[in-house]
Amino acid sequence: RPRQAGGVQARLEGLPPAEGAFARADGPVEFEFPKDHGPHPDFQTEWWYYTGNLQAADGRRYGYQLTFFRRAVSAPDERSLRESQWAADQVYLAHFALTDVDGGQFHAEERFERGAAGLAGAEGQPAFAVWLQDWRVEQTGKDTYRLAAEQEGVSIALELTDRKGPVLQGEAGYSQKGPEAGNASYYISQTRLESSGTMRVNGEEVGVSGWSWMDHEYSTSALSEGQVGWDWFSIQLDNDREMMVYT
């Protein structure tokens, strides 16, 4: 499953700049789950990236992507105590895509929303959840999750079971992106999510099963001057091993 970070980073950078002191990734930290599957609003940018390869009982193949992005629009030391339920210090965007491999079709949708009034958000306690309107991933048990999204006749509803637990990328979850101090992210993956459920394409509901992969990253400044992004590939092998490659 190839993915690319530069385009999303550029979209997030296009939002109004926020001055002030954001937290920075400057070395390994101790993680606590499910808390650290949830949001880290003192960092400027964060994303949860779900992708998967699925198959119907008759052999038809599908791929999906459901991703959520959080961007702080005010720094921690500038956040107000506004009483309005519409007041937001965070904005969210989300992508939902589905590939019908054998049907030769690709469907993609995008949404934006403020992190207020229950419209979009994320939480890590008492259990993990991230959502934008009715697109949602939520923890249902110690190692189980529910994923759902629907847009214009295309939908997906999956139950995910984490068969390996969190994988800490880089140095114990500290992923250096550039040579300067702080140009790094905290990076957590779930590399072997057993997946089953249904999807609807062209008015037909199909039962599917397969494997998914989740990447969760948060940072304030990950790119050095002259860097425009990175490409990365998540590879699930038949021998129950996984590989991450990025350039």
C-alpha positions in Angstrom: 0.0 0.0 0.0 1.8 3.1 -1.2 1.1 6.4 0.5 2.4 10.0 0.2 2.6 12.7 2.9 3.7 15.8 1.0 0.2 16.6 -0.5 -1.6 16.3 2.8 1.2 18.3 4.6 0.8 21.0 2.0 -3.0 21.2 2.5 -2.5 21.4 6.3 0.2 24.1 5.8 -2.3 26.1 3.8 -4.5 26.6 6.9 -4.0 29.9 8.8 -0.7 29.9 10.6 -0.7 29.6 14.4 2.0 31.4 16.3 3.2 30.4 19.8 4.8 27.5 21.6 3.8 24.1 20.3 5.3 20.9 21.7 8.0 19.4 19.6 9.2 15.8 19.1 12.7 16.0 20.6 13.4 12.5 21.7 11.9 9.1 22.8 9.0 9.2 25.3 7.1 6.6 27.2 3.7 5.7 25.6 0.6 4.7 27.4 -2.3 3.0 25.6 -5.1 3.6 24.7 -4.3 7.2 25.8 -1.6 7.7 23.2 -3.7 6.3 20.4 -5.8 9.5 21.0 -5.0 13.1 20.3 -2.0 15.2 21.3 -3.4 18.8 20.8 -0.2 20.5 22.1 1.5 19.3 18.8 0.4 21.2 15.7 -0.3 18.3 13.3 -1.5 14.7 13.8 -3.0 12.0 11.7 -4.6 8.5 11.9 -4.1 6.5 8.7 -6.1 3.3 8.1 -5.6 1.3 4.9 -6.4 -2.2 3.9 -6.7 -5.0 1.3 -9.9 -6.9 1.4 -11.5 -9.8 -0.5 -15.1 -11.0 -1.0 -16.0 -14.7 -0.8 -16.1 -14.9 -4.6 -12.5 -13.6 -4.8 -13.2 -10.0 -5.8 -10.6 -7.7 -4.4 -10.9 -4.2 -2.8 -8.7 -1.7 -1.2 -9.7 1.1 1.2 -8.3 4.2 2.9 -9.9 6.1 5.8 -7.7 8.8 7.3 -8.2 11.6 9.8 -6.0 14.7 10.1 -5.9 17.2 13.0 -4.4 20.6 12.7 -4.1 23.1 15.6 -5.1 26.6 14.7 -4.0 28.2 17.9 -1.0 27.3 20.1 -1.5 25.9 23.6 -0.5 29.2 25.3 -3.0 31.2 23.1 -6.1 29.1 23.6 -9.0 31.0 25.0 -11.8 29.9 27.4 -14.6 30.9 25.0 -17.9 29.4 26.1 -19.4 28.9 22.7 -19.7 25.2 21.8 -18.6 26.3 18.3 -15.3 27.6 19.5 -12.5 25.5 18.0 -8.7 25.4 18.5 -8.4 22.4 16.2 -9.7 21.6 12.7 -10.0 18.2 11.2 -10.0 16.8 7.6 -10.6 13.3 6.5 -10.2 11.2 3.4 -12.3 8.1 2.4 -11.3 6.1 -0.6 -12.3 2.7 -2.0 -10.8 0.8 -4.9 -12.8 -1.9 -6.7 -9.9 -3.7 -8.2 -11.7 -6.2 -10.4 -14.4 -3.6 -11.4 -11.8 -1.0 -12.3 -13.3 1.7 -10.2 -11.9 4.2 -7.7 -14.1 6.3 -5.3 -12.7 9.1 -3.2 -14.2 11.7 -0.9 -12.9 14.4 1.4 -14.4 16.3 4.3 -13.4 19.3 6.5 -14.8 20.2 9.9 -14.0 22.2 13.1 -13.1 20.2 16.2 -16.1 21.5 18.1 -19.8 20.8 18.8 -19.2 17.1 18.4 -18.7 17.5 14.7 -15.1 16.2 14.7 -12.6 15.1 17.2 -10.6 12.4 18.9 -10.1 11.0 22.3 -7.8 8.4 24.0 -9.6 7.8 27.3 -11.4 5.8 28.5 -11.0 4.3 25.0 -9.7 5.5 21.6 -12.0 7.1 19.1 -11.5 9.5 16.1 -14.3 10.9 14.0 -15.5 13.5 11.5 -19.3 13.6 11.3 -20.3 10.0 10.7 -16.9 8.8 9.6 -15.5 7.1 12.6 -13.0 4.6 14.1 -13.6 3.6 17.8 -12.2 1.1 20.2 -14.6 -1.6 21.2 -12.4 -3.8 23.4 -8.7 -4.1 24.5 -7.6 -5.0 20.9 -10.7 -4.5 18.9 -12.0 -1.5 16.9 -14.9 -0.6 14.7 -14.4 1.5 11.5 -17.2 3.0 9.4 -17.6 5.6 6.6 -20.3 6.3 4.0 -20.5 8.8 1.1 -22.8 8.9 -1.9 -23.6 5.2 -2.1 -20.2 3.9 -1.2 -19.7 2.6 2.3 -17.5 0.5 4.5 -18.1 -1.1 7.9 -15.4 -3.2 9.5 -14.4 -4.9 12.7 -10.7 -4.7 13.3 -8.7 -7.0 15.6 -5.1 -6.0 16.4 -3.1 -9.2 16.2 0.3 -7.8 17.1 -0.2 -4.7 19.3 1.4 -1.2 18.8 4.6 -1.0 16.8 6.8 2.0 17.7 8.5 3.2 14.6 12.0 4.8 14.5 13.7 4.9 17.9 11.0 3.6 20.3 8.4 5.7 18.5 10.6 8.7 17.8 10.9 9.2 14.1 13.5 11.7 12.9 12.7 13.3 9.6 15.3 16.0 9.2 18.7 16.7 10.7 17.6 19.6 12.9 16.5 19.1 16.5 12.7 18.8 16.6 12.2 18.0 12.9 10.7 14.6 13.9 7.4 12.9 14.8 6.1 10.4 17.3 5.0 7.4 15.2 2.9 4.5 16.2 1.6 1.7 13.9 -0.7 -1.3 14.2 0.6 -3.4 11.4 -1.6 -6.5 11.4 -5.3 -5.6 11.9 -7.5 -8.6 11.0 -10.5 -7.1 9.2 -14.0 -8.3 8.4 -17.3 -6.6 7.6 -19.2 -5.2 4.7 -18.8 -2.6 2.0 -21.3 -1.2 -0.5 -20.3 -0.3 -4.1 -22.7 0.6 -6.9 -25.7 -0.4 -4.8 -24.3 -3.8 -3.9 -23.4 -4.8 -0.4 -20.5 -7.3 -0.2 -19.1 -9.2 2.7 -15.3 -8.8 2.9 -12.3 -9.9 5.0 -8.6 -9.2 4.9 -6.0 -7.2 6.7 -5.6 -3.5 7.5 -2.7 -1.3 8.7 -2.9 1.8 10.9 -0.3 4.6 11.2 -0.6 7.3 13.8 1.8 10.3 13.7 2.0 13.6 15.5 4.5 16.4 15.3 5.0 20.2 15.1 7.8 20.5 12.5 8.8 17.4 10.6 10.4 18.8 7.5 13.6 20.7 6.9 14.0 23.5 4.5 13.9 22.0 1.0 12.0 18.9 2.0 8.5 18.6 0.5 7.3 15.3 2.0 7.9 11.6 1.9 6.5 8.5 0.3 6.1 5.3 2.4 5.0 1.7 1.7 3.5 -0.7 4.2 4.0 -4.3 3.3 2.3 -7.3 4.9 4.1 -10.6 4.1 2.6 -14.1 4.0 4.9 -15.2 6.8 3.2 -13.0 9.3 5.9 -10.3 9.1 5.5 -6.7 8.0 7.9 -4.1 6.5 7.8 -0.3 6.4 9.7 1.5 3.7 9.8 5.3 3.3 11.9 7.7 1.3 
